[in-house]
Amino acid sequence: MYTYSIRYRDGCGRWSVAYAQAASQPDAEAIATRRYGTFHSVSRIGLVS
């Protein structure tokens, strides 16, 4: 599992960052889509110990 940062626009149009744990980039993007609808980027930031 890895930790990913998700950059998305919140309801007010501001950029926000959230974090999710996922096994792969596509999994993290799927989580981002489910949670936020649209998102700007998903980046891996570290390994979950």
Protein Blocks (a to p, Z undefined) as FASTA:
>chain_A
ZZdddddddfkopacddddddfbfklmmmmmmmmnopafbdcdfbdcZZ
